[in-house]
Amino acid sequence: MAAVAVTACSNSESGTPEVDAGPNGSARSSTMTVPSADDEPGAGISLSELDPCSLLSQADVTQFGPVKEPQQKQIGTADTCSWEPDRSEISGERGTLGVNIRDNAGVQNMNDKGMGVEHTTENGRDYGRSPSPNGCTIAIGVTDTSRVDVLVSGADPNKACKMANTLVEVVEPKVPQG
């Protein structure tokens, strides 16, 4: 098997790295886009610098219905931000949306909220999912001892996990990977 080396790109450049042929002259063809720090909001930022309310826009949270202004607070050791549904305009089952930054508990430390905890790894990042009878939390791993939780509470677990998954797709690129 030939050794394949990828030429390095600086953090400020976007592009496609070139594959250097190994000693036998053969190279595998692969294309990988390397985003610059400007393209990726989470690049170069530490978890302690993140504002949980900045990880979702108003458009991200209102796709599920009208919400009240975000509420940021410290709950235990987590920096949190939550968006409560504005039930004055529309009735029906709509959950409270939230983002929690936990710098002292990794994905493996997720609590079972009553329906088990599922763990997976995708693109080098660990994830955990913990549905409950009244919602769903999906954790995005940062390090072995830190994570960002995206949660939906006050909704059917299947609906809540679908909503949380949609929000994770928005939040994940903004979260540092360490």
N, C-alpha and C positions, 0 to 999 in steps of 0.2 A: 504494500500500500504506500503510495507516494505521500510525502508530507506536503501539505498545502499551506502556504503563508498568505495572509491578506495584508496588503500594504496599509499602513495606518493613515487615517484622515484626522485632521485637526478638528476640535470641537466646533469651530466656527464655519466649517465648510460642509456643504451637502454634496453628495455625489455617489458614484458607484465604485466601491473599492475594486482594484484589479487583483486577479488571482495570479500569484507567482508560480510558475511551474516548478515542481520538485526536481530532484537530481536526475530523474529519468526523462525529464522534458514533457511529461504529461500533466495536464491541468484539468481539474473539473470545472465545468462552466456553471457559475452561479452568480446571480445578481442580488445584491443586498443594498438597500438604500440606507445611508447613514444620515439621520436628521441632524441638523445643527442645533445648538443650544437655543437659538432663537425660535426654531420650529417646534421644539418640545418644551412646554411650560415646566415640566418636572425636572428637566435636565439641569444639573448644577445647583439644585436647591436641596437643602436638608429638610428633613421632616419637621423639625422644630420651627422652621421659617414659614411653613404653610398655614394659611388661614382656611379653616374648614369651609367657611362660607364662600370662598373664592373658587372652590372646586366644581361648583355647579352654577350655571347662569339662571336667570329668571326664566328664559325660554326652556331650559332643561327641565326645570321643576314644574312649569305650568303646562307641559304636554299632557299631564295627567289630570289637569283641572286647575282652577284658580287656587292660589295659596296666599297666606298672610306673609308679611315681611319675615325674613329669616331671623331666628333667635340664636345668638351665639352665647355659649356658656361653658364653664368648666364643670364636668360631672365626674366626680372621683378624680382619676388621673387623666381623663380624656378631654381634649379640646373638642367641643361639639358645635354643630350647627344644625338647626332643624327648621323645616318649612311645614307648618300646619295647614291643612286644607281650609279654604275659606268657604264654609258651609252656608254662608248667607246668600251666596249666588246660586249654587247648585247643590242638590242633595244627592245622596247615594254613597256607596262605599268608596271612600278614597282615603288612603293612608297618609300618615305623617311621614315625610321624607327626612332623612338625616345623613350626616357625614360625621364620623368620629375619628379623630387622630389619636392613636395610641402609641406612645413611644416607649412603653414598658411591657408590651405583650405582643408576641408574634401570632401568626395564623394558627400555629399548633396550640396556642393558649385560648382559642375561642371557646366560649361556654356553649354547652348543649342547651338550647332553649326549649327542649321538649320533643324534638323530632329528629335528633341526631345531628352530627356535624360531618359534612362531606369535605374532603380535601382533594385538591388537584394542583397540578403545575402546568402552566402554559407559557410558552416563550420564555422560559427561565424564571418565571414569577410564580410564587405560591399563592393559592387562593383557598378560602374556606367558605362554606355556605352552611348557615344554621337557620332552617325554617322553624317557626313556632306556630302554635295554634292561632296567633294574632299578628303574624308578620313574617319578615325574613331579613336576615343580615348576611351580607357577603363581604368577606374580608379580603383586602388586597395586601399581600405581603410586601414589606419594604426590606426588612432584615429579619433575622431569626427572632429578634426581640421587639419588633415594631410593625405596625400595620395601619391601614386606613380602612374603616368599616363604612359601608354604604348600607343603610337600613330603611325599611319601610315597615311601619307599625300601624295597627288598626285596620288590617285588611286580611282577606283570605290568604293563606300561605302560598298557594299557587300563583295568584295574582300578584302578591307582594314580591315573590321571588322574580317574576318576570319584570316587574317595575324596577326592582333593585338591579337586576342584570342590565337593563337598558341604561341605568345611571352609571353602573360600573364602567361601561364602554366609554362614557364621557370622562369619568374621573381618572381612570387608570393611566392614561398618557400624561397626566399632570402630576402623578405621584412619583417621587424619586425611586429608583431601584438600586438597592445597595446591598 
